Amino acid sequence: MSMKFNMFNIPNDELPTKWYNILPDLPEELPKPKNPEGKNAIENLQKMMVKECLSQEFSTQNWIDIPEEILQLYFQAGRPRPLFRAKRLEQKLKTKCRLYYKSEFYSPTGSHKVNTALAQVYYAKKEGYERLTTETGAGQWGTALAYASALAGLKCTIFWVRAVHNWKHERRTLMHLYGADVNASPSNKTVSGKRLYEKDKNHPGSLAIAISEGLEDALNDEKAVYCLGSVLNHVLLHQTIIGLETKKQFELVDDYPDVVISCLGGGSNFGGFVMPFYHDLLKKKKEIKFIAAQSQASPNLQGEYRYDFADHAEMTPLLKMYTLGHKTEMPPIKGDGLRYHGCSPILSLLRSKGLLDTVAYPKDEKYVFERAKMFVGSEGFLPAPESAYSVASAIDTALEHKNEEKVIAFNVSGHGFMDIAGYKEVLSLP
Ligand SMILES: Cc1ncc(COP(=O)(O)O)c(C=O)c1O
């Protein structure tokens, strides 16, 4: 396709029909989840989760078929989503770098989270479940699961980190429009939530606490199943649709990235975007630099690489990951989807091998949101607060290599139409 165009897309009939599973290609075997001493967390989790997702979690197959029904839903949710060349931004930055961004903001609920929500709900319905329970931070994952549940005619219960639940009023309404049951977390609906809620009715909550609540709710209802929006292998697997499309789009442009960037909370958009490129690094010896953009409020990739719980109440098995500690308190930020103590085990392993770089931006978010404003002013799209970290890192990289012809690819994981109050506050806009 001619470089005179700024937008690149593949035809519908070239939408990838398989997800890419990186497990067999990793430099060494992924450390297995472990039971904490004296507990049967692995066995308990198996009762609370979708069986097909658990089987994908440990699959050694390189490529996993996307069922026809999910492909149909992907089309309806706007896939394939275009790759854009950010020419106006390049000019504004006076950089010789070529900047490309993937448009996950073209999503019915606002982000990449629908890519796995549609898959998880499809399998849950097939397995006869009637209700899905989950956590959410930014609210993007909760909305995505509410949307997928509505399409499938299933019920959805969401435990939403209170610090975000209380300011994203429109997003809360959207979840209600999809028919979801929405609870500020910690709530008084579960034992683990109540313990914290009774001590502090304004407890800001965290993803780790909301995960405990979602798990507990599912454990007490055999018609319910728990779905997680990040961290786990099968979630990243479903998200590889992003990177697989992007690679095909780069073939159309006849270009290839030197640097691949995205924001990272638990790792789902980052993993989904970058893993197909890691394939080229691990299998074809391509030289690519990977950068995960985080907040100094929760720079989990700068934590310790060790076994830790994924939730606050210690209901999950232990996962080997970069972690800040599952009980660590972190201050709420506007990009709260990034405020999680641990990084996905797959990406943690890659980091432990020196294959993943990271940057963490100041907690007040002024720097990051100023970068997002620059992007809005030149490209026209308003990124979600979390995606603003990806944009900031891409701009910084383009400035750092101003006089080199580096190719930089970054993912804009969602839009910020329901987060405008956050931008207004941080940037003191009228
Ligand atoms: C738009 C958006 N991007 C990124 C993230 C971070 O999550 P993950 O690291 O799983 O992509 C979130 C989390 O809620 C989000 O809403």
The ligand as a Tripos MOL2 file, in Angstrom:
@<TRIPOS>MOLECULE
LIG
   16    16     1     0     0
SMALL
NO_CHARGES

@<TRIPOS>ATOM
      1 C1         -7.6350    1.2040   28.1990 C.3       1 LIG1
      2 C2         -6.7860    0.3550   29.0890 C.ar      1 LIG1
      3 N1         -5.5120    0.1120   28.7210 N.ar      1 LIG1
      4 C3         -4.6870   -0.6360   29.4750 C.ar      1 LIG1
      5 C4         -5.1150   -1.1690   30.6800 C.ar      1 LIG1
      6 C5         -4.1490   -1.9470   31.5060 C.3       1 LIG1
      7 O1         -4.4760   -3.3070   31.5570 O.3       1 LIG1
      8 P1         -3.6180   -4.3650   30.7930 P.3       1 LIG1
      9 O2         -2.2230   -4.2280   31.2910 O.co2     1 LIG1
     10 O3         -4.2340   -5.6630   31.1470 O.co2     1 LIG1
     11 O4         -3.7360   -4.0580   29.3290 O.co2     1 LIG1
     12 C6         -6.4270   -0.9730   31.1030 C.ar      1 LIG1
     13 C7         -6.9100   -1.5570   32.3420 C.2       1 LIG1
     14 O5         -7.9970   -1.4030   32.7770 O.2       1 LIG1
     15 C8         -7.2860   -0.1780   30.2710 C.ar      1 LIG1
     16 O6         -8.5450    0.0710   30.6370 O.3       1 LIG1
@<TRIPOS>BOND
     1     1     2 1
     2     2     3 ar
     3     2    15 ar
     4     3     4 ar
     5     4     5 ar
     6     5     6 1
     7     5    12 ar
     8     6     7 1
     9     7     8 1
    10     8     9 2
    11     8    10 1
    12     8    11 1
    13    12    13 1
    14    12    15 ar
    15    13    14 2
    16    15    16 1
@<TRIPOS>SUBSTRUCTURE
     1 LIG1         1 GROUP 0 **** ****
